[in-house]
Amino acid sequence: MIRRHFSVFAGIGPAREQVIRAAGINHWDEFLEAGPVPGLSERLYQSLLRQIREWTTALDRRDAAFFAGSVPKAAHWALFDEFGDHVRYLDIETTGLSPGWDQVTVVGIFDGEHYTALVQGQGLSARAIEDALEGCKLLVTYFGSVFDVPFLRAAYAGMPWDFPHFDLCFAGRKVGLRGGLKTIERALGIHRDSGIADIDGFEAVRLWRAHERGHPTALKRLIEYNEADTRNLARLAPLIYERLCAGV
């Protein structure tokens, strides 16, 4: 889908994108083959040619860092199909809502096949997170641009986060999906196991405190909750992506 966007380039806003589409051009490859476009100055046309060639090369290299810094954050979702097998889904649990003050207790990462739970006091570290994110070209979260990533940045200063970020919360709002993660899941027909359906973020904190006091099953339930959150991101992402594509 990213190859059908022109307003991501310098000098091209919505109005100029419409000029390009009015010329029958709807894909970067078509622009490269079309020649000068009526309504675009020669200078802008040449600039866009250079940008499209550079970005196409970066896509072919799967250069996530390039796109993290070049694509407007609101358009990171359009990279979802390009980076396919390199998407990683992330969700964290904490002891509260304040980065730099509260603790990260569990980091869940799903690569589309395997789920990894990293637990405070049991191997959770910056290196362990980096290892679990190996190969990541696009990060998918729910509200993670506001909560999860800032929390991890505060806890693990200097850890690189140089990949694009598809935040399903804000992407969902663009297509009329509002509310928390479980609300959106229900709206899209995704259901959780009844054993963890009633767990929320506040209960997750209580489960961690119970684990610290030695409760024998609290950590297991907390990880099950995190796993459901993390795996369900992979079920939500293509549904939201399809709705975003339909609106382009």
C-alpha positions, 0 to 999 in steps of 0.5 A: 500500500505504501507504493500507492501513496504520494503525499508521504514525499517532500513537496507533495500534499493532498492537493498535489497527490490528487493532481498525480491521480488525475493523470491516471497515476496511482502507483510509484511504478506508474509515476516512474514510467509516465513522464512529466505530469501536467500540473507539477513543475519540472523541479517538483517532478524531478524531485519526486522521481529521485524520492521514489527511486530512493524509497523503492530501493529502501523498500527492496532492502527492507530498510526499516530505519529509513522508513522510521525516519522518513515516513510520517508516523500517521502513514506507518500502517501502509508498510504493513504488507511490505514488511509481512514476516518482519512484523512484531507485536508487542504488549507490556504489563507494568505496576502503574501508569508512570514511566520512569517511576513504575516498573515494567513487569512483563514484555510480551512479543509475538512474531506471528508464530511464537510468543515470548514472555519476558518477566521482571526478575526472570531474564527481562532486560534490554538485551532480552527485548532486543533479541526477541525483536530481532528481525523486526521491521514494523512494530505493532501495538495498541496505544503503544506509541503513548504507553508501551514504547515510552515505558520501555524507553524510560526503563531501558535508556538508549535501547534502539527503536528505529523501526516504523510503528503501526499503533492500532489504537490510532489507526483504528480511530481513523476507521471508526473503531474506538475504545480499549483493546477488548472493546475493539476485539468484540466489535470485530468478532474476536473473543477471548478464553473465558478464563482471562476475559475479565482481566484488565490492566488494573487486575494485571497489577494486582496479579503481579503484586500477588506474584510478589507475595508468593501466590502460586498461579498469579504469574501464570494468569498474568502471562496468559493475559499478556499473551492474549493481548499480544496475539490478538494484535496479530488478529486485529492488525490485518482487519484494521489495515484492510479498512484503512486501505479501503478508505484510501 
